[in-house]
Amino acid sequence: MDLETSKQLETIASLNQTLDSIETVFNEHPLDSIAKISLSAYDVENRIKKHYHSDTINMEFGRKMDAFKVMRRTLKPLRKSITLIPESIESERLKLKELKADIENGDGKREKYAEYITFEEVKVSQLRILLNEYIETRETSLNTYNDLYDELNDFSMSLLKK
């Protein structure tokens, strides 16, 4: 095994470690209650929309409702990420495994190995960016939900009593 092959295999091993790290971080940030959050947020919004009749609106209340609506809309992309990230990790693992086998066995176009590795590095980097966006959006959405849900839910329920 020559020096270049060793370097290429080290790079693939490093990419696999990065994938393991991405998977670990993703698993440490579950969002298994997304359906419940989405449904309860929709219910609150719907009750307020149906039962709140006023010519004027309190600015603070308006800001809270806007933030709550934005939060609810971000849940759909989060739901996509919940399936996309693990699928992408597994797909990338398979590609790296195939590339590693090709390099070890000298299969395929050897002069293209560096190009293939660079391509896989870009894909792993994109996956890392996707994970960071998921975590940031998840945290923002959960914080908004936790900050506003009780207050807006209580308000929406009080409208039913009128």
Kinemage of the C-alpha trace (Angstrom):
@kinemage 1
@onewidth
@group {chain A} dominant
@subgroup {mainchain}
@vectorlist {calphas} color= white
{ca met a 1} P 0.000 0.000 0.000
{ca asp a 2} L 1.498 3.297 -1.065
{ca leu a 3} L 1.486 6.577 0.833
{ca glu a 4} L -1.321 8.088 -1.238
{ca thr a 5} L -3.585 5.078 -0.627
{ca ser a 6} L -2.881 5.263 3.103
{ca lys a 7} L -3.773 8.947 3.127
{ca gln a 8} L -6.984 8.302 1.227
{ca leu a 9} L -8.007 5.548 3.639
{ca glu a 10} L -7.229 7.817 6.600
{ca thr a 11} L -9.462 10.496 5.111
{ca ile a 12} L -12.289 7.985 4.705
{ca ala a 13} L -11.813 6.823 8.308
{ca ser a 14} L -11.968 10.442 9.427
{ca leu a 15} L -15.168 11.007 7.441
{ca asn a 16} L -16.682 7.915 9.067
{ca gln a 17} L -15.786 9.305 12.500
{ca thr a 18} L -17.434 12.592 11.565
{ca leu a 19} L -20.564 10.690 10.524
{ca asp a 20} L -20.548 8.888 13.880
{ca ser a 21} L -20.307 12.251 15.636
{ca ile a 22} L -23.133 13.703 13.543
{ca glu a 23} L -25.301 10.697 14.368
{ca thr a 24} L -24.513 10.943 18.086
{ca val a 25} L -25.325 14.655 18.226
{ca phe a 26} L -28.529 14.110 16.246
{ca asn a 27} L -29.622 11.343 18.621
{ca glu a 28} L -28.911 13.614 21.600
{ca his a 29} L -31.444 16.135 20.224
{ca pro a 30} L -34.624 14.135 19.673
{ca leu a 31} L -37.884 15.772 18.742
{ca asp a 32} L -40.239 12.865 19.210
{ca ser a 33} L -43.106 15.067 20.412
{ca ile a 34} L -43.287 17.098 17.201
{ca ala a 35} L -46.735 15.785 16.245
{ca lys a 36} L -48.134 16.689 19.665
{ca ile a 37} L -46.562 20.155 19.602
{ca ser a 38} L -47.796 20.799 16.071
{ca leu a 39} L -51.350 19.700 16.876
{ca ser a 40} L -51.583 21.647 20.126
{ca ala a 41} L -50.174 24.789 18.474
{ca tyr a 42} L -52.656 24.452 15.629
{ca asp a 43} L -55.528 24.018 18.122
{ca val a 44} L -54.554 27.188 20.004
{ca glu a 45} L -54.244 29.207 16.793
{ca asn a 46} L -57.527 27.887 15.487
{ca arg a 47} L -59.441 28.667 18.712
{ca ile a 48} L -58.101 32.214 18.734
{ca lys a 49} L -58.857 32.695 15.041
{ca lys a 50} L -62.444 31.464 15.477
{ca his a 51} L -63.310 33.126 18.780
{ca tyr a 52} L -61.257 36.311 19.060
{ca his a 53} L -63.235 39.244 17.700
{ca ser a 54} L -61.796 42.659 18.338
{ca asp a 55} L -61.313 45.841 16.370
{ca thr a 56} L -57.943 46.412 18.002
{ca ile a 57} L -55.209 44.060 19.069
{ca asn a 58} L -52.712 44.437 21.842
{ca met a 59} L -49.247 44.810 20.251
{ca glu a 60} L -47.618 42.437 22.724
{ca phe a 61} L -50.311 39.825 22.103
{ca gly a 62} L -49.858 40.278 18.337
{ca arg a 63} L -46.107 39.705 18.618
{ca lys a 64} L -46.663 36.572 20.660
{ca met a 65} L -49.174 35.212 18.143
{ca asp a 66} L -46.804 35.956 15.253
{ca ala a 67} L -43.930 34.198 17.018
{ca phe a 68} L -46.197 31.242 17.778
{ca lys a 69} L -47.300 30.982 14.133
{ca val a 70} L -43.705 31.155 12.900
{ca met a 71} L -42.776 28.418 15.375
{ca arg a 72} L -45.599 26.183 14.162
{ca arg a 73} L -44.532 26.668 10.534
{ca thr a 74} L -40.950 25.630 11.324
{ca leu a 75} L -42.157 22.267 12.602
{ca lys a 76} L -42.751 20.914 9.083
{ca pro a 77} L -39.111 21.331 7.970
{ca leu a 78} L -38.032 19.871 11.321
{ca arg a 79} L -40.184 16.822 10.674
{ca lys a 80} L -38.445 16.393 7.300
{ca ser a 81} L -35.030 16.689 8.947
{ca ile a 82} L -35.935 13.981 11.444
{ca thr a 83} L -36.061 11.461 8.606
{ca leu a 84} L -33.625 13.109 6.185
{ca ile a 85} L -30.628 13.276 8.533
{ca pro a 86} L -30.549 9.573 9.547
{ca glu a 87} L -31.215 8.501 5.936
{ca ser a 88} L -28.392 10.737 4.715
{ca ile a 89} L -26.018 9.375 7.360
{ca glu a 90} L -26.720 5.789 6.305
{ca ser a 91} L -26.437 6.630 2.620
{ca glu a 92} L -23.101 8.360 3.180
{ca arg a 93} L -21.801 5.446 5.268
{ca leu a 94} L -22.591 3.102 2.404
{ca lys a 95} L -20.849 5.362 -0.133
{ca leu a 96} L -17.759 5.612 2.086
{ca lys a 97} L -17.723 1.840 2.593
{ca glu a 98} L -17.874 1.291 -1.176
{ca leu a 99} L -15.179 3.900 -1.818
{ca lys a 100} L -12.941 2.369 0.850
{ca ala a 101} L -13.347 -1.090 -0.707
{ca asp a 102} L -12.543 0.311 -4.154
{ca ile a 103} L -9.383 2.000 -2.862
{ca glu a 104} L -8.246 -1.071 -0.906
{ca asn a 105} L -8.826 -3.343 -3.899
{ca gly a 106} L -7.634 -0.880 -6.533
{ca asp a 107} L -10.999 -1.045 -8.315
{ca gly a 108} L -12.425 1.673 -10.521
{ca lys a 109} L -10.564 4.713 -11.764
{ca arg a 110} L -7.668 5.211 -9.377
{ca glu a 111} L -6.907 8.660 -10.754
{ca lys a 112} L -10.413 9.733 -9.660
{ca tyr a 113} L -10.130 8.584 -6.002
{ca ala a 114} L -9.063 12.030 -4.774
{ca glu a 115} L -11.980 13.606 -6.623
{ca tyr a 116} L -14.416 11.061 -5.136
{ca ile a 117} L -13.063 11.677 -1.638
{ca thr a 118} L -13.424 15.440 -2.058
{ca phe a 119} L -17.015 14.924 -3.197
{ca glu a 120} L -17.761 12.813 -0.097
{ca glu a 121} L -16.085 15.423 2.133
{ca val a 122} L -18.458 18.033 0.726
{ca lys a 123} L -21.447 15.772 1.381
{ca val a 124} L -20.377 15.173 4.997
{ca ser a 125} L -19.847 18.904 5.428
{ca gln a 126} L -23.350 19.581 4.082
{ca leu a 127} L -24.724 16.996 6.483
{ca arg a 128} L -22.984 18.766 9.368
{ca ile a 129} L -24.553 22.072 8.265
{ca leu a 130} L -27.979 20.414 8.026
{ca leu a 131} L -27.548 19.041 11.550
{ca asn a 132} L -26.565 22.455 12.913
{ca glu a 133} L -29.590 24.060 11.259
{ca tyr a 134} L -31.827 21.315 12.669
{ca ile a 135} L -30.501 21.832 16.202
{ca glu a 136} L -30.787 25.616 15.993
{ca thr a 137} L -34.330 25.499 14.590
{ca arg a 138} L -35.334 22.820 17.096
{ca glu a 139} L -34.066 24.848 20.046
{ca thr a 140} L -35.710 28.053 18.822
{ca ser a 141} L -39.018 26.295 18.157
{ca leu a 142} L -39.082 24.484 21.488
{ca asn a 143} L -38.174 27.651 23.381
{ca thr a 144} L -40.928 29.609 21.634
{ca tyr a 145} L -43.435 26.830 22.262
{ca asn a 146} L -42.473 26.513 25.927
{ca asp a 147} L -42.499 30.292 26.436
{ca leu a 148} L -45.856 30.975 24.790
{ca tyr a 149} L -48.017 27.851 24.776
{ca asp a 150} L -49.485 28.045 28.290
{ca glu a 151} L -50.337 31.724 28.025
{ca leu a 152} L -51.866 31.495 24.546
{ca asn a 153} L -53.664 28.254 25.354
{ca asp a 154} L -55.194 29.763 28.510
{ca phe a 155} L -56.251 32.816 26.519
{ca ser a 156} L -57.789 30.679 23.760
{ca met a 157} L -59.674 28.598 26.332
{ca ser a 158} L -60.987 31.764 28.012
{ca leu a 159} L -62.472 32.808 24.668
{ca leu a 160} L -64.630 29.679 24.694
{ca lys a 161} L -66.194 30.761 27.991
{ca lys a 162} L -67.411 34.080 26.575
